[in-house]
Amino acid sequence: MPSWSPVSPVLCLALSASHQSSIPLGATNSDKPLSERLVAHDIDARVDTRHHTIDGFETLTYRNLTGKSQNTFPFPLYQNAFQPKSTFMTEMRGSRPSFEWKEKYRASSEINSLEVVGDLSSQVQFISPDDGNPDDRTVFQVKLRVVLDRGGPEKTGYWLRFGALLPTTFVLMSPCLWFDMAQVRTAVEDEWVMRRPAAQAFRLTSSNFGLLFWLYLRISLRAWVGLALGVWLWTQIPGQHSGLSFLVCELVLLGWIGTRLWQRASEMAWYQRRALAVPAAAPVVETAPPPESPMDSLPKN
């Protein structure tokens, strides 16, 4: 049994097909959906009235709501029913002995290319679900290289991405803390050469990484909450109020700039409070002069 990798429960197909028919087509439109929408068709087609052909490109989006994984999908080509050896015409001759095939009845649909992830044109296989007719080309199917899954397994991917995000955050935060600490030391110590402050900042950051990381993380979390609120507010603004949308975007950008300044100021305050803390001076003990004795008042020879 081959193993398949789960993908999102939405299948997008790009189909390029040529169609030929002399039979008029009609369509019925409805303002409201008559059923739950599982398939969406986006078709760009051009009619050649001289040769009675239609060349088109279709993007098909399918939602897998079956409750189970799928990797095989049939597609009907209704116009291919109007072929002399199709199952439909065979049934017509069986039910109506007087029926005679005429070339004007001929119609066809051809798949020029089929893509999901990569070219699947070679995977097109015509099937005959009704009677196994090898000459019937009314329905074809493709078998995907991956399974179109429903629900569950995708959560594993999200947890893996989240788990990978945590160590990545630590790795990216380390040089940021080191760089900021080096700049803080350069400013406070009035250094002109960066090599010495960078080395000292590396040792200071390494020995206090947990405390400094939490200091930056608290500010970053507030910034992310502000970003989420800004994006939500931006999505609620009507399209005609472009000025308000621009203002919200500018406020979000200023908020992120303020976050970096806040982080730098917090590290500066921490450095001055912890690294430059001057130990309290020892109390000065004053010794009182010894008391005078009676002998001091006697005249000296």
C-alpha positions as protocol buffer text, in pm:
chain_id: "A"
residue {
  index: 1
  type: MET
  ca { x: 0 y: 0 z: 0 }
}
residue {
  index: 2
  type: PRO
  ca { x: 167 y: 328 z: -103 }
}
residue {
  index: 3
  type: SER
  ca { x: 181 y: 605 z: 152 }
}
residue {
  index: 4
  type: TRP
  ca { x: 37 y: 944 z: 64 }
}
residue {
  index: 5
  type: SER
  ca { x: 101 y: 1284 z: 219 }
}
residue {
  index: 6
  type: PRO
  ca { x: -213 y: 1469 z: 337 }
}
residue {
  index: 7
  type: VAL
  ca { x: -294 y: 1800 z: 175 }
}
residue {
  index: 8
  type: SER
  ca { x: -557 y: 2065 z: 225 }
}
residue {
  index: 9
  type: PRO
  ca { x: -917 y: 1950 z: 167 }
}
residue {
  index: 10
  type: VAL
  ca { x: -949 y: 2175 z: -136 }
}
residue {
  index: 11
  type: LEU
  ca { x: -852 y: 2053 z: -481 }
}
residue {
  index: 12
  type: CYS
  ca { x: -773 y: 2306 z: -752 }
}
residue {
  index: 13
  type: LEU
  ca { x: -750 y: 2184 z: -1110 }
}
residue {
  index: 14
  type: ALA
  ca { x: -652 y: 2376 z: -1419 }
}
residue {
  index: 15
  type: LEU
  ca { x: -810 y: 2223 z: -1726 }
}
residue {
  index: 16
  type: SER
  ca { x: -752 y: 2329 z: -2082 }
}
residue {
  index: 17
  type: ALA
  ca { x: -999 y: 2173 z: -2321 }
}
residue {
  index: 18
  type: SER
  ca { x: -1127 y: 2209 z: -2674 }
}
residue {
  index: 19
  type: HIS
  ca { x: -1492 y: 2141 z: -2744 }
}
residue {
  index: 20
  type: GLN
  ca { x: -1681 y: 2088 z: -3066 }
}
residue {
  index: 21
  type: SER
  ca { x: -2055 y: 2059 z: -3099 }
}
residue {
  index: 22
  type: SER
  ca { x: -2337 y: 2158 z: -3329 }
}
residue {
  index: 23
  type: ILE
  ca { x: -2600 y: 2123 z: -3056 }
}
residue {
  index: 24
  type: PRO
  ca { x: -2721 y: 2445 z: -2889 }
}
residue {
  index: 25
  type: LEU
  ca { x: -2651 y: 2468 z: -2517 }
}
residue {
  index: 26
  type: GLY
  ca { x: -2861 y: 2633 z: -2246 }
}
residue {
  index: 27
  type: ALA
  ca { x: -2812 y: 2719 z: -1880 }
}
residue {
  index: 28
  type: THR
  ca { x: -3036 y: 2796 z: -1587 }
}
residue {
  index: 29
  type: ASN
  ca { x: -2926 y: 3051 z: -1328 }
}
residue {
  index: 30
  type: SER
  ca { x: -3044 y: 3075 z: -968 }
}
residue {
  index: 31
  type: ASP
  ca { x: -2994 y: 3359 z: -722 }
}
residue {
  index: 32
  type: LYS
  ca { x: -2966 y: 3119 z: -428 }
}
residue {
  index: 33
  type: PRO
  ca { x: -2768 y: 2792 z: -411 }
}
residue {
  index: 34
  type: LEU
  ca { x: -2992 y: 2491 z: -460 }
}
residue {
  index: 35
  type: SER
  ca { x: -2753 y: 2269 z: -264 }
}
residue {
  index: 36
  type: GLU
  ca { x: -2429 y: 2285 z: -68 }
}
residue {
  index: 37
  type: ARG
  ca { x: -2154 y: 2403 z: -299 }
}
residue {
  index: 38
  type: LEU
  ca { x: -1881 y: 2140 z: -335 }
}
residue {
  index: 39
  type: VAL
  ca { x: -1738 y: 2238 z: -673 }
}
residue {
  index: 40
  type: ALA
  ca { x: -1662 y: 2582 z: -815 }
}
residue {
  index: 41
  type: HIS
  ca { x: -1596 y: 2634 z: -1186 }
}
residue {
  index: 42
  type: ASP
  ca { x: -1410 y: 2934 z: -1325 }
}
residue {
  index: 43
  type: ILE
  ca { x: -1420 y: 2906 z: -1705 }
}
residue {
  index: 44
  type: ASP
  ca { x: -1262 y: 3129 z: -1966 }
}
residue {
  index: 45
  type: ALA
  ca { x: -1386 y: 3018 z: -2310 }
}
residue {
  index: 46
  type: ARG
  ca { x: -1388 y: 3150 z: -2667 }
}
residue {
  index: 47
  type: VAL
  ca { x: -1632 y: 3046 z: -2939 }
}
residue {
  index: 48
  type: ASP
  ca { x: -1524 y: 2995 z: -3299 }
}
residue {
  index: 49
  type: THR
  ca { x: -1849 y: 3034 z: -3493 }
}
residue {
  index: 50
  type: ARG
  ca { x: -1682 y: 2947 z: -3821 }
}
residue {
  index: 51
  type: HIS
  ca { x: -1554 y: 2606 z: -3716 }
}
residue {
  index: 52
  type: HIS
  ca { x: -1821 y: 2550 z: -3447 }
}
residue {
  index: 53
  type: THR
  ca { x: -1564 y: 2497 z: -3172 }
}
residue {
  index: 54
  type: ILE
  ca { x: -1509 y: 2625 z: -2819 }
}
residue {
  index: 55
  type: ASP
  ca { x: -1160 y: 2661 z: -2675 }
}
residue {
  index: 56
  type: GLY
  ca { x: -1150 y: 2722 z: -2303 }
}
residue {
  index: 57
  type: PHE
  ca { x: -950 y: 2717 z: -1982 }
}
residue {
  index: 58
  type: GLU
  ca { x: -1118 y: 2606 z: -1660 }
}
residue {
  index: 59
  type: THR
  ca { x: -1008 y: 2630 z: -1298 }
}
residue {
  index: 60
  type: LEU
  ca { x: -1202 y: 2383 z: -1086 }
}
residue {
  index: 61
  type: THR
  ca { x: -1205 y: 2397 z: -705 }
}
residue {
  index: 62
  type: TYR
  ca { x: -1335 y: 2093 z: -518 }
}
residue {
  index: 63
  type: ARG
  ca { x: -1409 y: 2064 z: -144 }
}
residue {
  index: 64
  type: ASN
  ca { x: -1371 y: 1718 z: 2 }
}
residue {
  index: 65
  type: LEU
  ca { x: -1666 y: 1679 z: 240 }
}
residue {
  index: 66
  type: THR
  ca { x: -1698 y: 1301 z: 206 }
}
residue {
  index: 67
  type: GLY
  ca { x: -1538 y: 1235 z: 543 }
}
residue {
  index: 68
  type: LYS
  ca { x: -1263 y: 1017 z: 398 }
}
residue {
  index: 69
  type: SER
  ca { x: -943 y: 1059 z: 200 }
}
residue {
  index: 70
  type: GLN
  ca { x: -954 y: 1067 z: -179 }
}
residue {
  index: 71
  type: ASN
  ca { x: -697 y: 1062 z: -453 }
}
residue {
  index: 72
  type: THR
  ca { x: -903 y: 941 z: -751 }
}
residue {
  index: 73
  type: PHE
  ca { x: -1146 y: 1179 z: -923 }
}
residue {
  index: 74
  type: PRO
  ca { x: -1376 y: 1114 z: -1222 }
}
residue {
  index: 75
  type: PHE
  ca { x: -1472 y: 1395 z: -1462 }
}
residue {
  index: 76
  type: PRO
  ca { x: -1765 y: 1376 z: -1706 }
}
residue {
  index: 77
  type: LEU
  ca { x: -1724 y: 1486 z: -2068 }
}
residue {
  index: 78
  type: TYR
  ca { x: -2088 y: 1496 z: -2169 }
}
residue {
  index: 79
  type: GLN
  ca { x: -2031 y: 1598 z: -2529 }
}
residue {
  index: 80
  type: ASN
  ca { x: -1835 y: 1277 z: -2590 }
}
residue {
  index: 81
  type: ALA
  ca { x: -2164 y: 1091 z: -2551 }
}
residue {
  index: 82
  type: PHE
  ca { x: -2237 y: 1206 z: -2906 }
}
residue {
  index: 83
  type: GLN
  ca { x: -1991 y: 962 z: -3062 }
}
residue {
  index: 84
  type: PRO
  ca { x: -2100 y: 671 z: -3283 }
}
residue {
  index: 85
  type: LYS
  ca { x: -1963 y: 404 z: -3045 }
}
residue {
  index: 86
  type: SER
  ca { x: -2039 y: 570 z: -2714 }
}
residue {
  index: 87
  type: THR
  ca { x: -2253 y: 397 z: -2453 }
}
residue {
  index: 88
  type: PHE
  ca { x: -2525 y: 660 z: -2497 }
}
residue {
  index: 89
  type: MET
  ca { x: -2552 y: 595 z: -2871 }
}
residue {
  index: 90
  type: THR
  ca { x: -2541 y: 219 z: -2816 }
}
residue {
  index: 91
  type: GLU
  ca { x: -2837 y: 250 z: -2580 }
}
residue {
  index: 92
  type: MET
  ca { x: -3016 y: 472 z: -2834 }
}
residue {
  index: 93
  type: ARG
  ca { x: -2983 y: 205 z: -3101 }
}
residue {
  index: 94
  type: GLY
  ca { x: -3100 y: -61 z: -2856 }
}
residue {
  index: 95
  type: SER
  ca { x: -3411 y: 129 z: -2747 }
}
residue {
  index: 96
  type: ARG
  ca { x: -3490 y: 273 z: -3092 }
}
residue {
  index: 97
  type: PRO
  ca { x: -3417 y: 27 z: -3374 }
}
residue {
  index: 98
  type: SER
  ca { x: -3506 y: 293 z: -3631 }
}
residue {
  index: 99
  type: PHE
  ca { x: -3234 y: 527 z: -3506 }
}
residue {
  index: 100
  type: GLU
  ca { x: -2950 y: 588 z: -3750 }
}
residue {
  index: 101
  type: TRP
  ca { x: -2625 y: 762 z: -3673 }
}
residue {
  index: 102
  type: LYS
  ca { x: -2561 y: 1081 z: -3870 }
}
residue {
  index: 103
  type: GLU
  ca { x: -2239 y: 1276 z: -3874 }
}
residue {
  index: 104
  type: LYS
  ca { x: -2420 y: 1596 z: -3780 }
}
residue {
  index: 105
  type: TYR
  ca { x: -2482 y: 1443 z: -3437 }
}
residue {
  index: 106
  type: ARG
  ca { x: -2109 y: 1426 z: -3362 }
}
residue {
  index: 107
  type: ALA
  ca { x: -1972 y: 1629 z: -3073 }
}
residue {
  index: 108
  type: SER
  ca { x: -1658 y: 1593 z: -2866 }
}
residue {
  index: 109
  type: SER
  ca { x: -1459 y: 1729 z: -2575 }
}
residue {
  index: 110
  type: GLU
  ca { x: -1082 y: 1689 z: -2560 }
}
residue {
  index: 111
  type: ILE
  ca { x: -852 y: 1751 z: -2262 }
}
residue {
  index: 112
  type: ASN
  ca { x: -538 y: 1926 z: -2382 }
}
residue {
  index: 113
  type: SER
  ca { x: -377 y: 1962 z: -2039 }
}
residue {
  index: 114
  type: LEU
  ca { x: -461 y: 1886 z: -1676 }
}
residue {
  index: 115
  type: GLU
  ca { x: -266 y: 2017 z: -1377 }
}
residue {
  index: 116
  type: VAL
  ca { x: -299 y: 1991 z: -1002 }
}
residue {
  index: 117
  type: VAL
  ca { x: 57 y: 1999 z: -869 }
}
residue {
  index: 118
  type: GLY
  ca { x: 257 y: 1944 z: -1183 }
}
residue {
  index: 119
  type: ASP
  ca { x: 130 y: 1820 z: -1518 }
}
residue {
  index: 120
  type: LEU
  ca { x: -119 y: 1533 z: -1486 }
}
residue {
  index: 121
  type: SER
  ca { x: -206 y: 1504 z: -1854 }
}
residue {
  index: 122
  type: SER
  ca { x: -46 y: 1160 z: -1868 }
}
residue {
  index: 123
  type: GLN
  ca { x: -268 y: 1046 z: -1577 }
}
residue {
  index: 124
  type: VAL
  ca { x: -592 y: 1092 z: -1774 }
}
residue {
  index: 125
  type: GLN
  ca { x: -769 y: 756 z: -1801 }
}
residue {
  index: 126
  type: PHE
  ca { x: -1108 y: 705 z: -1964 }
}
residue {
  index: 127
  type: ILE
  ca { x: -1346 y: 478 z: -1774 }
}
residue {
  index: 128
  type: SER
  ca { x: -1684 y: 328 z: -1854 }
}
residue {
  index: 129
  type: PRO
  ca { x: -1876 y: 316 z: -1525 }
}
residue {
  index: 130
  type: ASP
  ca { x: -2196 y: 186 z: -1687 }
}
residue {
  index: 131
  type: ASP
  ca { x: -2102 y: -100 z: -1916 }
}
residue {
  index: 132
  type: GLY
  ca { x: -1721 y: -111 z: -1950 }
}
residue {
  index: 133
  type: ASN
  ca { x: -1739 y: 4 z: -2313 }
}
residue {
  index: 134
  type: PRO
  ca { x: -1375 y: 59 z: -2424 }
}
residue {
  index: 135
  type: ASP
  ca { x: -1490 y: 300 z: -2696 }
}
residue {
  index: 136
  type: ASP
  ca { x: -1683 y: 523 z: -2457 }
}
residue {
  index: 137
  type: ARG
  ca { x: -1499 y: 846 z: -2367 }
}
residue {
  index: 138
  type: THR
  ca { x: -1774 y: 1012 z: -2166 }
}
residue {
  index: 139
  type: VAL
  ca { x: -1598 y: 995 z: -1827 }
}
residue {
  index: 140
  type: PHE
  ca { x: -1229 y: 1016 z: -1744 }
}
residue {
  index: 141
  type: GLN
  ca { x: -1052 y: 1005 z: -1411 }
}
residue {
  index: 142
  type: VAL
  ca { x: -715 y: 1105 z: -1271 }
}
residue {
  index: 143
  type: LYS
  ca { x: -527 y: 962 z: -975 }
}
residue {
  index: 144
  type: LEU
  ca { x: -339 y: 1219 z: -771 }
}
residue {
  index: 145
  type: ARG
  ca { x: 8 y: 1164 z: -632 }
}
residue {
  index: 146
  type: VAL
  ca { x: -121 y: 1285 z: -294 }
}
residue {
  index: 147
  type: VAL
  ca { x: -437 y: 1216 z: -98 }
}
residue {
  index: 148
  type: LEU
  ca { x: -697 y: 1489 z: -65 }
}
residue {
  index: 149
  type: ASP
  ca { x: -763 y: 1447 z: 305 }
}
residue {
  index: 150
  type: ARG
  ca { x: -1046 y: 1573 z: 521 }
}
residue {
  index: 151
  type: GLY
  ca { x: -969 y: 1742 z: 851 }
}
residue {
  index: 152
  type: GLY
  ca { x: -766 y: 1555 z: 1110 }
}
residue {
  index: 153
  type: PRO
  ca { x: -413 y: 1495 z: 976 }
}
residue {
  index: 154
  type: GLU
  ca { x: -363 y: 1860 z: 884 }
}
residue {
  index: 155
  type: LYS
  ca { x: -346 y: 1941 z: 1256 }
}
residue {
  index: 156
  type: THR
  ca { x: -21 y: 1746 z: 1276 }
}
residue {
  index: 157
  type: GLY
  ca { x: 131 y: 1980 z: 1020 }
}
residue {
  index: 158
  type: TYR
  ca { x: 21 y: 2285 z: 1216 }
}
residue {
  index: 159
  type: TRP
  ca { x: 169 y: 2147 z: 1538 }
}
residue {
  index: 160
  type: LEU
  ca { x: 495 y: 2068 z: 1361 }
}
residue {
  index: 161
  type: ARG
  ca { x: 512 y: 2421 z: 1223 }
}
residue {
  index: 162
  type: PHE
  ca { x: 440 y: 2563 z: 1567 }
}
residue {
  index: 163
  type: GLY
  ca { x: 705 y: 2341 z: 1725 }
}
residue {
  index: 164
  type: ALA
  ca { x: 958 y: 2454 z: 1466 }
}
residue {
  index: 165
  type: LEU
  ca { x: 865 y: 2817 z: 1527 }
}
residue {
  index: 166
  type: LEU
  ca { x: 967 y: 2809 z: 1894 }
}
residue {
  index: 167
  type: PRO
  ca { x: 1337 y: 2720 z: 1849 }
}
residue {
  index: 168
  type: THR
  ca { x: 1349 y: 2949 z: 1547 }
}
residue {
  index: 169
  type: THR
  ca { x: 1231 y: 3234 z: 1770 }
}
residue {
  index: 170
  type: PHE
  ca { x: 1508 y: 3162 z: 2018 }
}
residue {
  index: 171
  type: VAL
  ca { x: 1770 y: 3148 z: 1743 }
}
residue {
  index: 172
  type: LEU
  ca { x: 1658 y: 3475 z: 1585 }
}
residue {
  index: 173
  type: MET
  ca { x: 1621 y: 3654 z: 1918 }
}
residue {
  index: 174
  type: SER
  ca { x: 1978 y: 3575 z: 2030 }
}
residue {
  index: 175
  type: PRO
  ca { x: 2162 y: 3796 z: 1776 }
}
residue {
  index: 176
  type: CYS
  ca { x: 1902 y: 4069 z: 1828 }
}
residue {
  index: 177
  type: LEU
  ca { x: 1969 y: 4076 z: 2202 }
}
residue {
  index: 178
  type: TRP
  ca { x: 2345 y: 4065 z: 2148 }
}
residue {
  index: 179
  type: PHE
  ca { x: 2340 y: 4344 z: 1889 }
}
residue {
  index: 180
  type: ASP
  ca { x: 2122 y: 4569 z: 2105 }
}
residue {
  index: 181
  type: MET
  ca { x: 2336 y: 4503 z: 2414 }
}
residue {
  index: 182
  type: ALA
  ca { x: 2652 y: 4592 z: 2222 }
}
residue {
  index: 183
  type: GLN
  ca { x: 2498 y: 4922 z: 2113 }
}
residue {
  index: 184
  type: VAL
  ca { x: 2383 y: 4993 z: 2469 }
}
residue {
  index: 185
  type: ARG
  ca { x: 2733 y: 4932 z: 2605 }
}
residue {
  index: 186
  type: THR
  ca { x: 2885 y: 5148 z: 2332 }
}
residue {
  index: 187
  type: ALA
  ca { x: 2656 y: 5437 z: 2421 }
}
residue {
  index: 188
  type: VAL
  ca { x: 2685 y: 5405 z: 2798 }
}
residue {
  index: 189
  type: GLU
  ca { x: 3059 y: 5340 z: 2813 }
}
residue {
  index: 190
  type: ASP
  ca { x: 3134 y: 5599 z: 2542 }
}
residue {
  index: 191
  type: GLU
  ca { x: 3335 y: 5347 z: 2342 }
}
residue {
  index: 192
  type: TRP
  ca { x: 3480 y: 5433 z: 2002 }
}
residue {
  index: 193
  type: VAL
  ca { x: 3578 y: 5082 z: 1893 }
}
residue {
  index: 194
  type: MET
  ca { x: 3301 y: 4820 z: 1859 }
}
residue {
  index: 195
  type: ARG
  ca { x: 3513 y: 4508 z: 1913 }
}
residue {
  index: 196
  type: ARG
  ca { x: 3546 y: 4535 z: 2291 }
}
residue {
  index: 197
  type: PRO
  ca { x: 3177 y: 4622 z: 2360 }
}
residue {
  index: 198
  type: ALA
  ca { x: 3067 y: 4340 z: 2128 }
}
residue {
  index: 199
  type: ALA
  ca { x: 3272 y: 4083 z: 2319 }
}
residue {
  index: 200
  type: GLN
  ca { x: 3153 y: 4209 z: 2657 }
}
residue {
  index: 201
  type: ALA
  ca { x: 2793 y: 4227 z: 2534 }
}
residue {
  index: 202
  type: PHE
  ca { x: 2813 y: 3865 z: 2417 }
}
residue {
  index: 203
  type: ARG
  ca { x: 2922 y: 3747 z: 2761 }
}
residue {
  index: 204
  type: LEU
  ca { x: 2661 y: 3962 z: 2933 }
}
residue {
  index: 205
  type: THR
  ca { x: 2382 y: 3845 z: 2702 }
}
residue {
  index: 206
  type: SER
  ca { x: 2477 y: 3478 z: 2737 }
}
residue {
  index: 207
  type: SER
  ca { x: 2482 y: 3491 z: 3115 }
}
residue {
  index: 208
  type: ASN
  ca { x: 2146 y: 3671 z: 3133 }
}
residue {
  index: 209
  type: PHE
  ca { x: 1974 y: 3531 z: 2824 }
}
residue {
  index: 210
  type: GLY
  ca { x: 1660 y: 3406 z: 2998 }
}
residue {
  index: 211
  type: LEU
  ca { x: 1592 y: 3738 z: 3167 }
}
residue {
  index: 212
  type: LEU
  ca { x: 1663 y: 3944 z: 2855 }
}
residue {
  index: 213
  type: PHE
  ca { x: 1463 y: 3710 z: 2632 }
}
residue {
  index: 214
  type: TRP
  ca { x: 1158 y: 3739 z: 2858 }
}
residue {
  index: 215
  type: LEU
  ca { x: 1205 y: 4117 z: 2861 }
}
residue {
  index: 216
  type: TYR
  ca { x: 1189 y: 4130 z: 2480 }
}
residue {
  index: 217
  type: LEU
  ca { x: 921 y: 3863 z: 2447 }
}
residue {
  index: 218
  type: ARG
  ca { x: 672 y: 4047 z: 2669 }
}
residue {
  index: 219
  type: ILE
  ca { x: 702 y: 4355 z: 2450 }
}
residue {
  index: 220
  type: SER
  ca { x: 682 y: 4149 z: 2129 }
}
residue {
  index: 221
  type: LEU
  ca { x: 362 y: 3976 z: 2243 }
}
residue {
  index: 222
  type: ARG
  ca { x: 198 y: 4312 z: 2300 }
}
residue {
  index: 223
  type: ALA
  ca { x: 307 y: 4415 z: 1950 }
}
residue {
  index: 224
  type: TRP
  ca { x: 157 y: 4099 z: 1797 }
}
residue {
  index: 225
  type: VAL
  ca { x: -172 y: 4159 z: 1977 }
}
residue {
  index: 226
  type: GLY
  ca { x: -172 y: 4515 z: 1843 }
}
residue {
  index: 227
  type: LEU
  ca { x: -99 y: 4386 z: 1493 }
}
residue {
  index: 228
  type: ALA
  ca { x: -387 y: 4139 z: 1511 }
}
residue {
  index: 229
  type: LEU
  ca { x: -625 y: 4409 z: 1627 }
}
residue {
  index: 230
  type: GLY
  ca { x: -502 y: 4643 z: 1353 }
}
residue {
  index: 231
  type: VAL
  ca { x: -552 y: 4381 z: 1081 }
}
residue {
  index: 232
  type: TRP
  ca { x: -899 y: 4297 z: 1213 }
}
residue {
  index: 233
  type: LEU
  ca { x: -992 y: 4666 z: 1219 }
}
residue {
  index: 234
  type: TRP
  ca { x: -854 y: 4709 z: 867 }
}
residue {
  index: 235
  type: THR
  ca { x: -1073 y: 4424 z: 736 }
}
residue {
  index: 236
  type: GLN
  ca { x: -1382 y: 4590 z: 885 }
}
residue {
  index: 237
  type: ILE
  ca { x: -1329 y: 4922 z: 704 }
}
residue {
  index: 238
  type: PRO
  ca { x: -1547 y: 4963 z: 392 }
}
residue {
  index: 239
  type: GLY
  ca { x: -1362 y: 4977 z: 63 }
}
residue {
  index: 240
  type: GLN
  ca { x: -1463 y: 5334 z: -14 }
}
residue {
  index: 241
  type: HIS
  ca { x: -1286 y: 5463 z: 299 }
}
residue {
  index: 242
  type: SER
  ca { x: -933 y: 5427 z: 164 }
}
residue {
  index: 243
  type: GLY
  ca { x: -803 y: 5714 z: 377 }
}
residue {
  index: 244
  type: LEU
  ca { x: -907 y: 5540 z: 697 }
}
residue {
  index: 245
  type: SER
  ca { x: -748 y: 5216 z: 577 }
}
residue {
  index: 246
  type: PHE
  ca { x: -422 y: 5400 z: 511 }
}
residue {
  index: 247
  type: LEU
  ca { x: -436 y: 5556 z: 858 }
}
residue {
  index: 248
  type: VAL
  ca { x: -482 y: 5217 z: 1026 }
}
residue {
  index: 249
  type: CYS
  ca { x: -187 y: 5073 z: 831 }
}
residue {
  index: 250
  type: GLU
  ca { x: 31 y: 5367 z: 933 }
}
residue {
  index: 251
  type: LEU
  ca { x: -66 y: 5325 z: 1299 }
}
residue {
  index: 252
  type: VAL
  ca { x: 23 y: 4956 z: 1286 }
}
residue {
  index: 253
  type: LEU
  ca { x: 360 y: 5040 z: 1128 }
}
residue {
  index: 254
  type: LEU
  ca { x: 430 y: 5306 z: 1390 }
}
residue {
  index: 255
  type: GLY
  ca { x: 338 y: 5054 z: 1657 }
}
residue {
  index: 256
  type: TRP
  ca { x: 604 y: 4812 z: 1532 }
}
residue {
  index: 257
  type: ILE
  ca { x: 864 y: 5089 z: 1521 }
}
residue {
  index: 258
  type: GLY
  ca { x: 767 y: 5185 z: 1874 }
}
residue {
  index: 259
  type: THR
  ca { x: 807 y: 4823 z: 1978 }
}
residue {
  index: 260
  type: ARG
  ca { x: 1173 y: 4821 z: 1875 }
}
residue {
  index: 261
  type: LEU
  ca { x: 1237 y: 5150 z: 2052 }
}
residue {
  index: 262
  type: TRP
  ca { x: 1063 y: 5015 z: 2362 }
}
residue {
  index: 263
  type: GLN
  ca { x: 1281 y: 4704 z: 2358 }
}
residue {
  index: 264
  type: ARG
  ca { x: 1599 y: 4909 z: 2325 }
}
residue {
  index: 265
  type: ALA
  ca { x: 1494 y: 5144 z: 2604 }
}
residue {
  index: 266
  type: SER
  ca { x: 1406 y: 4851 z: 2831 }
}
residue {
  index: 267
  type: GLU
  ca { x: 1746 y: 4692 z: 2773 }
}
residue {
  index: 268
  type: MET
  ca { x: 1917 y: 5025 z: 2840 }
}
residue {
  index: 269
  type: ALA
  ca { x: 1729 y: 5057 z: 3170 }
}
residue {
  index: 270
  type: TRP
  ca { x: 1815 y: 4698 z: 3262 }
}
residue {
  index: 271
  type: TYR
  ca { x: 2183 y: 4757 z: 3185 }
}
residue {
  index: 272
  type: GLN
  ca { x: 2199 y: 5070 z: 3396 }
}
residue {
  index: 273
  type: ARG
  ca { x: 2013 y: 4903 z: 3682 }
}
residue {
  index: 274
  type: ARG
  ca { x: 2197 y: 4570 z: 3685 }
}
residue {
  index: 275
  type: ALA
  ca { x: 2532 y: 4591 z: 3507 }
}
residue {
  index: 276
  type: LEU
  ca { x: 2624 y: 4939 z: 3629 }
}
residue {
  index: 277
  type: ALA
  ca { x: 2494 y: 4898 z: 3982 }
}
residue {
  index: 278
  type: VAL
  ca { x: 2751 y: 5063 z: 4215 }
}
residue {
  index: 279
  type: PRO
  ca { x: 2792 y: 4880 z: 4545 }
}
residue {
  index: 280
  type: ALA
  ca { x: 2703 y: 5089 z: 4849 }
}
residue {
  index: 281
  type: ALA
  ca { x: 3003 y: 5257 z: 5010 }
}
residue {
  index: 282
  type: ALA
  ca { x: 3114 y: 5123 z: 5346 }
}
residue {
  index: 283
  type: PRO
  ca { x: 3007 y: 5349 z: 5634 }
}
residue {
  index: 284
  type: VAL
  ca { x: 3280 y: 5576 z: 5765 }
}
residue {
  index: 285
  type: VAL
  ca { x: 3350 y: 5514 z: 6132 }
}
residue {
  index: 286
  type: GLU
  ca { x: 3474 y: 5820 z: 6316 }
}
residue {
  index: 287
  type: THR
  ca { x: 3684 y: 5753 z: 6624 }
}
residue {
  index: 288
  type: ALA
  ca { x: 3630 y: 5994 z: 6912 }
}
residue {
  index: 289
  type: PRO
  ca { x: 3944 y: 6136 z: 7081 }
}
residue {
  index: 290
  type: PRO
  ca { x: 4033 y: 5973 z: 7415 }
}
residue {
  index: 291
  type: PRO
  ca { x: 3903 y: 6155 z: 7725 }
}
residue {
  index: 292
  type: GLU
  ca { x: 4143 y: 6381 z: 7914 }
}
residue {
  index: 293
  type: SER
  ca { x: 4302 y: 6240 z: 8227 }
}
residue {
  index: 294
  type: PRO
  ca { x: 4387 y: 6444 z: 8545 }
}
residue {
  index: 295
  type: MET
  ca { x: 4754 y: 6394 z: 8478 }
}
residue {
  index: 296
  type: ASP
  ca { x: 4727 y: 6603 z: 8162 }
}
residue {
  index: 297
  type: SER
  ca { x: 4656 y: 6915 z: 8369 }
}
residue {
  index: 298
  type: LEU
  ca { x: 4979 y: 6893 z: 8573 }
}
residue {
  index: 299
  type: PRO
  ca { x: 5260 y: 7123 z: 8468 }
}
residue {
  index: 300
  type: LYS
  ca { x: 5533 y: 6960 z: 8276 }
}
residue {
  index: 301
  type: ASN
  ca { x: 5897 y: 7010 z: 8375 }
}
